[in-house]
Amino acid sequence: MDNRHVVIIPIEIDEEREEAYLDAWQAAAEVMAAQPGFIRTYMFRTIVPGSRFALVNVAEWESTAHWEEAMDVCPMMGQTIAVAHASNYEAIRTVLPATRHDARTPADLSPAEAHRRVVAGELTLVDVREDDEWAARHPAGAVHTALGTLPASLSELPGGPLAFICRTGARSVRAGEQAIRAGRSFVHNVAGGLAAWEAAGLPVTRPGRQDAVDDGDGAGTAAR
């Protein structure tokens, strides 16, 4: 049995105020994502015409205590832009997909969002490619530990959220799974890997070159 804490919040709001509410929710959700015990949150929009509750927010926490502590810093507590009706539920049974059983995989993060969080100091970007791949070029702001050495080096990585990146996204998923099994929380996979990172014009570091940081648009970030 899984004792996670689930919060379901039906939201009553006028259509013209929805966009402002969603912007506020997005900002608050990012604050919540950094809190201990946070697992995930979703926002749903009804497809039933005339429904009283246009939106429903579902948030999942590791425990009731984690949720209660997070409410002390939630930016939306006391907001009046919408009428919200919170209902709390305790999960009493969990059924997982038959093909995955109890596997846990890291949540995907877009290259742009990963870069934003690295610059903001909100997570550590970990490149798990081989040494020669890292030496040729790597995402600006990343630290390096090859996938084969990860089990031994996990304890040396900084605390807090981690985002793993490789060439196309396959090795970084495996790295994230290892980190989750080792007990790390807030683990992400950079979707599409370095290929997608470069396609998005995000900064890369090329050691040994005078133009060591190639930012694509002039907004370079120094590598750690």
N, C-alpha and C positions, 0 to 999 in steps of 0.2 A: 504494500500500500504506500502511496506517495502522499505525504502530509504537506504538500505545498499549499500556499495561501493564494486564492484567486479572488480578485476584486472585479465585479461587473458593474459598470456605470452607464445606465441608459441616460442619454442627454437630450433634453428638450430645448430646441433652439430655432430661431427664425432663419430662413434660407439666406437672407442678406447678411446675417451675422456669422454664418458658418465659417467663412474663410478666416476671419479674424480669430475665431475660437480655435480653429485648427492650427494656426500659427502659434498661438499661445500654448496649445497642448504639445506641439512639437518641441518647443523650447523646454517645457516642463519635463517631457519624457526624456530628453537628453540629460537633464539634471538627475532624474530618477535612475537612469541607466548607470550612473556612476556610484549609486548607493549600494552598500553591502546587502546581499540577498536578492537583488533584482535579477529576474530571469528574462522576462520579455513583456512587451505590451503591444496591443493591437488597437486600431481604431476602425470600426465598421460603420458603413452608411447603409441605412435601410433601403431595400428595393421595393417596399410595399407603399404604394401611393397613399397619402393621408395619414401615415403612421405618426403617432404622437411623439415618439422618440426618433429623431432623424439620425442620431449617431449613437453608437454603443462602444464604450472603451472597455477593454478587457486587459487586466494586468496580472501577471503571475510573479509571486515572490516565494523565496525558499521557506519562509515561515511567517506567521502572523506578527511576531515580534519585529522582524525585519521591516515589514510593511508599516507598522505603527511608528517605528523610528524614522523611516523615510518621510512620513507625513509632516514631521517637524520642519523639514526643509523644502517641502513641495511648493513651487511657485504658484500653483493654482488653488491652494487652500484659501477659501474665502472669496474666490472669484465670483462675480455676479453676471458674467456675460451670457451664461446659460443656466438653466435649471437642471441639475444633475441628481439622480437618484441612485445612490450606491447600494449594492447588495454584495455581501461577503459570503464566500463559499469555501468549504474545506473539501479538497479532492479526496474521495474515499475509495475510488478504483481508477486504475489507469490501464488502458489497452494501447499497446504500441503496434506499429505496422509489423506484420509478420516477417517481412524481409529484413527488418533492421533490429528487431528485438530491443535490447536496452542500449544500443549504440547512441552516442552523443557526438554531434559534429559541431564545429564552430560556425557561428553565424556569419553570413557573407557581409562584407563591407565594400562599398564601391571605392575605387582608387581615390576619387576626389574627396570622399568623406574621410577615408583613412588619412590622407594628407592633411586635411583640415584639423583632425584631432591630434596628429603628430605636432603640427605647428602650435596648437593650443596647449600642448603638454598633457593631453588627456589620455594618451596611450603610448605604448612602446611598439614600434614597428620592427619586426624581426624577419630578416632575410634568411631563408633556410636553404638557399642554393649552395652549390659547392664553392670551395675557396677560389678557383679560377674564374668562376662566373661572377662572384662578388668583386674580384680584383678588376675585372673588365669594366664593370659599371654596376651601380646599385641605386636604389631609391634614396634620395637625400633625406637625412634624418633617421635612417635605419641603423640597427645594430645587426651583427652577423653571428649566426651559429648554424653550421650545416646540419641538415636533417639527421644525418647519421650520428651526430654528437649531441643531439638535443636532449635525450633522456638524462645525460650526465650534466648538462649545462643549464637545465631549467631552473635550478635553484639559484643560479648566478644572474638570471634575468631580473630586471626591476620588478617590484610589486606593482599591482594595479592591472588595468586592462592591457591585453596583448593583441596585436594584429600580425598574423604571419603572411609572408609573401614569398612566392617563388617565381618561376618563369611564366607559367600559364595558370597556376592555381591548383594543381594536383598535389604536389608535395606539401604545400602550405595547409591543405585540408588535413593531411596525415599528421603534420606537426601540431595543428590545433587539437586534434583528437588525443594526441599524446599529452598535451598540456592539460586538457580537461580530465583525463584519467588520473593525472598527477595531482588533481585537486585545484587547479587554477580556475578562477572565475573570470567572466567577461573576456572570453577568447573569441577572436574574429579571424576570418580568412579574407584576404584581399582578392575579390573576384577578378578573374582574368590575369592575375599576376603582374609581373613587370611589363609584359606585353601591353596589357590594358593601361597600366600606369603611364607608359611612354606615349601610347596612343591618345591619352587624355592631355598630353602636354605638361605633365607634372615633372618636377625637377629630379634629375638624376646626377649622381656623383661619378666622375670618371677619374680615378686615381692616376697620378702621374702626368696629367695634362694641366696646362696652365689654366684652361677654362674648366677647372675641376667640377664646377656645378653648372649643369646645363638646365636652365629653368624653363625653357620653351617660350615663356612670355615675359621674361625679365623679372620674375618674382621669386628668385632663387632662395633656397633654404639651406643653411649650412648643415652638413651631415654631422651626426653625433659620432 
